[in-house]
Amino acid sequence: MSVIEEERVRGGVFKDINAEDEDQQPTVIESLCMNCYENGSTRLLVTKIPFFKEIIISSFTCPHCNWTNTEIQSAGRIQEQGVLYTLQVKTKEDMNREVVKSDSASTRIPQLDFEIPAFTQKGSLSTIEGLLDRAVAGLEQDQPVRKTTDPDVAEKIEEFIKRLKILKEVEEEFTLIIDDSSGNSFIENPFAPQKDTALTVTHYKRTPENNAKLGIETEEEDDEEKPGTDLHTMRNEVLVFNTNCPECNAPANTNMKLVQIPHFKEVIIMATNCDSCGHRTNEVKSGGATEELGTRITLHITDPSDMSRDLLKSETCSVLIPELEFELGMAALGGKFTTLEGLLKDIKDLIVSKNPFMCGDSSIADRAEKLELFGGKIDKIIAGEMDVHIILDDAAGNSYLQNVYAPDPDPEMKIEKYTRTFEQDEDLGLNDMKTEGFNVLLDRCYTTTSPYPGNSTSFDLFVGCNLDLQTIMGVNGEQQVARFSFETFRFVEHRNRTVSTFYLHCATRLCESSFCRSLRQNCTTAGRKRRAVQSGQGTSVSDVATVSSGAIVTKVNEPFGPVATVSKPLKQDEAVVGISVAAGVFGGLCVIVLAMLIYKLRRDKLNADKSSLFH
């Protein structure tokens, strides 16, 4: 149900309190009187308090003993924050203000040092005067017994009751405070929507003790140990994202975790659970890139224990059962991390249980019979009563079936690698992502003390032909990768630190292999002059894009002295940091930038072709 539909439904059930509304009648239920144990009647009314929220009012009356009881319950959920109402009662008109007091609300009158703790009274819908009357009635209830057993206490309570009754006359101002950690209490503002100068409303964040009393589970916060952002920490924790349920659109949480599958690779598992409607989904995404070769896994099922094998089916994997002449397309069930039995049950649900042609007017006897027969065969496979083969065919190479004999080969399982066809590459969107023929050219690489390339504190490792003395250029503009190395160093501002952090940035271009030669610096001549580049390069070279690495951290036992560059020569095998130091994060960024540059190249080529038609 969408939010709009939910509001419409709730608006039809919960109506504003209105004495002239004849349709708004309470529901009457016969109930047992807890005072005389005869039958009485309970009236229930669902209503809405203006400028507040929906509530349920219940009122019990007994015709036999005349006992009455009125309670109120919030029809909404526990609010995100608690609420504190502070009212300065100045006139008798203030005594007529409506008050909603939930079970979890405490009531205080500081002038009398009087407090009604939370969870000691049922929720009520009353007025300020009604709250005082209820407090007086509660104190007077056991006074006859106290006067006999403890006269001194009874006398003090009697004096206190008199003070409460005097408050009702409002001869002096007093303060009424209602503190509700659930956020479901309310004091009427008679001037709404204008501001009430006598009433102060404060919302606050609940403490762990408040949440415990309300029965809300909260994650323990540790201020000393903040969740890390490094890859190792992410592998050991579950990330939680706020989202909406795909079924009822209610707020829900999606949990995500990186999982390393033994003898395979790393995957990302995402699961969404909805507390409102109970809907559950789970998805699996590959943590790596598309493999160079496709993978076909064939398992011969010989024993019911095969059903417990772990299985990873990516979104690009199709499932075949030759003995049943059955094939499931690669996008039918999405990505799943389950067991072989779980996959087969999902197939049965998809083909049989959830098939719209199995019921209603769309049902055809012959078709339904065939689908039921297919479902029966799936059940036999799960029970180990059929000799079949299960084939997982993944053109992207990102699916997996557990080898129970690992690290030895599985005699019942065959894994084949194959070259994808053009059509398979087209389905995976790889035909438009080819980078063959393009080389990587680095125009400038430099380091900064912050993650931002434009930081004013920077140090150039090289700019064109001009290399720092500690930088060694490997490959640049000659291959589909670029390599260079440099010795570790630290900025002057980090000279007294044991741990120093800096970031690497490179101005990068893609160029066709033949055209890269004209762009490369003529670094072999004595003058080191830059070659002139002809205009109208067309689609042979991309625009410059800056690629940045993650944090590079250096740690030493003794602090460096003041340095702008490396203050003393270091041994190559001790301090040389190659570009591979940042390859993990830097390489991932390169892939993104390469895709951006290729897109730019193709777009420029298309524009150039269009313009040539009109010249």
N, C-alpha and C positions, 0 to 999 in steps of 0.2 A: 504494500500500500504506500502510495506516495505521501509526502508531507501535506500536500494540498488536500488529498482525499481524507487523510487522518483528521485534519482540522475541520473538514466538513462533517465528518461523522461525530466527532466530539462536540462540535457546535450544535448538532441536532439532539444530543443526549443531555449535555450540560448547558442549562439555560440560566440566564441571570435571574436572581431572586426578584419576583414581581407578584404582588398581592392580587393584581387584576388579571393575571394569566390563569384562566380556568382550566387550561389543558395541563398545567403543571401540578399534578396531583401526586401525593406520595404513594408508595407501594406498601400495602398492609400485609404483614405476615404474623400468623399465630405463633406465639412464643411462650416458653415456660417462665413463670415469675420465680426469680431466685429468692424472693422474700417469703412467699406463702406456698410456693410450689403448685399454684393453680395456673391455668392458662390465661395469658394476657395477649397483648398485641404490640407488635413493633412496626413503626412506620419508617420507611426508608425514602429519602429524597435526594436525588442527585441534582446538584445545582452549581451555579458559578457565582462567586463573589466579584462584583465589579472591581476592576483594577487589581485583582488578585488571581485566583485560580479556581479549579474545579474541586469540589468537596462532596462527601457523602454524609448526610445527616441522618442519624437514627434516634428515634424516640420511643421508649417503651412505657406503657401504662398498664396497670393491673386493675380491673374493675372490682376485684375481691378485697384487696388490702389497700388499694389506692396508692401503691408504690409506683414511683415514676423514675425514669433515668434517661438522660439525654447524652449522646456522645457524638463525636465528629471524627471523621477519618479523611485524610487527604486522598484525593483520587489521582493525584499525580505522583511522579517518582521523586526520590530524594534529590534535592537541588544540588547544583554544582558547588554552591557556597552556603555557609550558615548565615543567619540573619539576626541582627540585634536591634530591637525597637526600644527607644527611650522616649517616653511621653511625659511631659510636664502637665499634670492635671491641675487646672486653675479654676474651672467653673463646673457647675452641676451638669451643664451640657456635655462636658467631656466624659461624664460618667455613662452617657448613653452611646458612646462609640462602640461599634461592633468589634469583637475580638475573636480571632480564630487561634486557639491554643492547641498545638499538637501534643502527642504523648511525649515527644522528646524536648519540649520547651520547659525552661525554668522561668519562674516569676519572682521578681524581687521588688521590695519597697525599701530603699535605703534608709529613709527617715525612721522606720520602725525596726530596722535590722531584721526584716522579715523575708523569708525565701521559701518558695515551694520548689523543691528539686525536680529535675527532669525525671521522667518515667515513674513518677509517684501518683500521677492522676491520668485518667483517660482524656483523650482529646475532647475539646468542647467548643461550641459556638455560643458566645454569650456577649455581654457588654462588660465595661469596666466595673460597673456596679455588681453585675452578676458574678464576676470573679471574686470580689470581696465577699459577697454573700456565700459563695461556695466555700471560701476559706473559713468564714465564721462557722458555717454549718459543720465543716470538718473538725474544727476545734471544739465545738459544743457537743459533738457526738458522744464522747466518752467522759464528759464532765461529771455526771452523777457517780460513776465508778471512782473517778479520781478523788472526788470530795470525801469518799469513804476510805479509800486506801492511802491517798497522799494529799491531804488537805492543803499543804503549802504550795505544791505544784499546781493544784486546781485553782488556788487563789491567784497565782501569777498569770495563769492562762486566762482567767476571768478578766483581769485587768487588761491583758493584751487584746481580748475580744472587744472590750469597750473602746480601745484606741482604734481598732479597725472600723467599728461602727461610726466613730466620730469622723473618720476619713470620708465616709459616704456623704457627709454634709458639706465637704469641701470648704471648711472654715479656714483652712490653711492649704497652701499649695503642697503637693507631694509628687514624687517621681515614681512612675511605674516602668519597670524594665522587663521585657520578655526576650529571652535569649534562646534561640532554637537552632541547633547545629544542623538540623535537616533542611532548614530554609522554608518550612511549610507553615509557619505561623504568620499572623497578620493582625495589624491594628488599623482600623478604618481611618482614612483621611476624609473628613466631611467636606473639605474644600477642593477635592480632586476635580479636574487635573491640576489645579493650582497647588503651590507649595504650602505645606502645613508648618507654620513656624514653631508650634509646640511639639512636633513629632520629628524625631531624628531616626533615620533608618540607615544601618551600617551593615554591609555584607563583608564577610571575612572567610578566610581559608580555614577549613577544619584542621584540627590537630590529629595526630594518630590516635590519641585517646578518644576524641569525638567519633572518629571512624569506627573504632572498636566497639563503642557503645551502640552505634547504629548498625553494626554487623556488616560494615563495608570492609572488604579486603583491600589493602593498599600495599604497594611495593615499598619496601624499606629503603629510605634514601640514606646514602652514605656520603657525607660531604667530603670525607677525606679521600674516598676512592671514586673518582668520576669515571664513567665508561670511556674507555680509550677509543681512538679512531684508527689505530693501526690494524693491519690485516690480521695479525695473530689474535688480537682482542676480539675482533669481529667474528672470528671463527668460533670463539668460545661463548658467545652471547646471542640471545634472540632479540632481534630488532623489532619494535612494535610501531606500526603506523596507523593513524586514525583514518577510517574510510567509512563507506556506507554499504549496507548489505545489498547485494544485487537482487534479492528477492523482495524485501519489504522496505528498503531504503532507510532503515533505522541505523543509527550510529553503531559502528562495529570496529573491531581491531583486526588488522592483518599482521600476522607474525612472519618474520623472514629470518632464515638462518643459512649460513654457508655450511655445507656438509661435504667432507672428503670421503668419497666412495673408494674402499680399498681396491687396488689393482685397476682403477679406472681414472677418474678425474674429480674435480670439484664441481658441485652443483649448488644451485640456490633453490631452497624449498620455501614456498609461501603458503600459508594457511589462513583462511578467514572463518571465524566463528561468530554467529549472530545470536546474542542472548535473547533477542525479541521473538524471532520466529524459529530459531533452532537450525537455520540453514548453515551448511558447512561446505567449504570448497578448499581444494588444495591444488597447487600448481608447482611444476618443477621447471626451472630454467637452467640451461647449461651455463656453467661458470666460465667456459672457454669459448674460443672462436670455432667457426665451422672447420671441420677437419678437411685435409686435402683429399681424402678418399672417403667414399661411403662405406657403411658397415652393414653386413647381413649376418645375423645370429640365428642359427638353427638349433633348436633343442628337441631331442627325441625323448618324450615323456615315457618313462618306464616304471615309475613308482609314485605313489601318492605323496611321498615326501618332496617330490619336485615342486609341489604347489607352494612350498614355503620359501622358495628361492626369491631373494630380493630382485626387484626389477625396476629399471628406470626407463620410462618411455618418454622421449622428447616429443615436442609438437610436430616434428618432421618425420616421425617414425610411423610406418604402416605395419599392420599385424596380419599375418596369413596363417591359415590352418588348411593345408592342402587336402587332407582327408575329408574335410567338410565343404571343400570348394568355397571357402570363405576368405574374404579379404576386407580389412578395415582400413579406410583411407587415413593418411597421416594426420589430418586435423580433426578427426572425429571425436576423440576423447581428450585432446589436449595433452599437456605434459603431466606425467604422473610418476610418483615414486611409491611403489606398492610391492606386493608379492605377485607371483604368477597367478595364484588363486584370486587375488583381488582384481587383477586385470580381466580374468575370464568372467568374474561376476559383473564387472562393469560392462563388458561386452554383452552379456545376457540382458542386463537391465536396459541397455541402449536399444538392442534389437527386439526384445520381447516385452519386458515390463513397461517401458516408457514409450513404446511404439504407438502413435495415435491411431494407427489402422487396426489395432487389436480390440478396440471397444467402440461402442456407439454405432452410428449409422455408417461409419467408414469400415466397419468390420465385415470381412468376407470369409465365409466358412473355410474355403480352401486355403486362403492365405493365412488365416489364423492357425489352421492345423499345421501348416508347414513351419510357422514360427514357433509354435509350441514344441514341435518335433526337434527344431534346432536347439531350443532351450534345454530339452531333455538330454541332447547329446553333450551340451556344455556341462551339465551336471555330471554326466558319466565321465567326462574328461577330468573334472575336479576330483571325482571319487577314484580315479585311477583305473577305470573299467574300459577305457578305449586307448588303443595304441595310435597316437597321433604325433605330429611334429608341429611345434610352434616356431614361426619365423618372425623375427623383428628386423625389418628392412629400413634403415635410417640413412638417407642420402647425405645428411649432415654429419654422420658419424658420432652422434652424441647420445646414443642409447646404450643400455647396459643390462646384462643378465648375469646373476651371480654364478660364479664357478665354485661349487662346493668342494672341489678338489684343489683349489688354489694353494700354493703357486704351481702345482702340477696341472697338466692339461686335463680337461673334462672329457671323458670318452664319449659322452652322450651329447656334447655340444660342439658345434663347429662355427668358427668366426671367420668370415671372409671379408677382405677389403677389395673394393672395386672402384674403377674410375667412373665418375658420374657422366651421364649423357647430357647433351645440350639442354634437353627439356627439363631434366632434374635441376641443373644450374639455373634455368629460367624460373622454375618454381621457387627456388631458394633466393632468388634475386641477386645471384652472383654474376650474371652476364654483364650487368651494368656497373660492376665494382672491380673489374679487372684493372690491375695497375702495371701489367707488363709493358715495358718500353719506357717507363718513367723512372728517373733517378732522383735521389734526394740530395738537395743542395743546401748547405748551411751557410748563410751570409755572415752571421754573427752569433756568438754564444757568450753569455755573461752570467754572473751570479749576483744575487741580491740577498739582503737580510730578511726580506719579507716575501710572501708568496706572489706578490704582484710585480709583473714585469716592469712597470713604470716607476718603481721605487727609486728615490734619488740616490740612495747608497748602493752602488753597484761596482763590479769589478769585471773588466773585459778579459775573457780567456783568449778570444781572437776576434778580429774584425777583418774580414777578407783575408789578405795575405799577412796582415800584421798579427803575429802570434805572441802571446806572453812567453817569457823565457822558460816557464815550467809547463807549457802546453805542447803536446805532440799531436800533430794531425795525422790521422790514419787514412781513411777513405772519405772523400767528399765530392759529390757530383758525378761519381763514376759507377755507382751501383744503386740498388734499391734500398740501401742502408747507408748511413754515414757514421763514421767512428772517429773519436779523438780521445785523448786522455790528458789528465792534468794532475799535478801534485796537490795533496791536501794543504789547506791553508785556513786562516781565520781572519775575519775583519778586525780592525783596530778596536772597535767597540766591544769585541768579544775576547780581548786579550787576557782578561782576568777570570774567564769562565772555564770550568772544567769541561763542559759540554757546549759545543757551538753548533748552530744550525744555519744553513743557508739553502738557497733554491737556485736551480739551473734553468735558464731560458735560452732558447735558440730561435733566431729568425730563419724560417725554413721555406723553401720553395720546391715544387716538383717541376721537372723539365724533361722533355723527351731526350732519349739517350744521345741522339745526334746533335741536338741543340744545346745540350748541357756543356759541350766543349767550348762553345762560344761565350758562355756565361762564366765559366770558371776563371778565376783570377790567374793571370800569367805570373805565377809566383816564382818562376825559374830565372827570370831576367833580373839583372842587377837593379834596375829602376823600379821593379815591382809595380808596373803601371797596370791600371785596370783597362781591360779591353773594352772598346766601345761596343755597345749593344745596339743593333739596328732596331728602329721602331717597327711597329707592325709585326710583332712576334706571333700574332695569331693565337693559336691554341697550343703552342709548343712549350709554354711556361706558365705557371700559375702565379697568382699574387702571393705576396709574402704573408705568412701566418706565423705567429709566435707560439711555440710549443714549450710548456713549462713542466718541470718535474715536481715530484713531491719533496718533502723535507729531506735534506742530506745532513746527517748528524755526524760530527766528529767528536771524539772524546780522547783526552790525553791525561796522563798521570801528573804532568807538571804544566802549569799555565805557560802559554807563549809569551814572549815579550811583545812590546809594541810593534806591530807589523802592518804594512799597507799591502805588501805582497809577502811571499815566503821570505822570512828573514835570514834563513840559512839553507843551503842546499841539502836536500834529503835524498836518501837512496831510492833509486827507482822502484825496487821491489818492496820497499816499505810504505811509500807514500803515494804512489801513482794511483789515481782514481780514474778508471776508464769510464767511458760513457755508459758502460754496463752497470755501474753503481746504481744508476737511476733507471735501469732498463725496465724494471717491473712496472713502475708507474709511467715512466716516460714512453715506453713502447705502446701502452694502451692509449695514451694521448696522441701518439703519432698516427695510430690507426684512424682515430676520429678526424685528425687534421688531414690525413691523406684522402679520406672520403670527402671532406669539405673541398679540398683542392681539386679533386677529380670532377666533382660536381661543377665547380667554377669553370674548369677547362671545357667541359661539355657544353655548359651554358654559353660560354664565349664562342665556341665553335658554331653553335646553333645560330647565335646572333650574327656571326660573320657570314654564315651561309645565307641568312635572310637578307643581309645588307647587299651581298653580291648580286642578288636577283634584281636589284633596282639600280645598278650602276653599269 
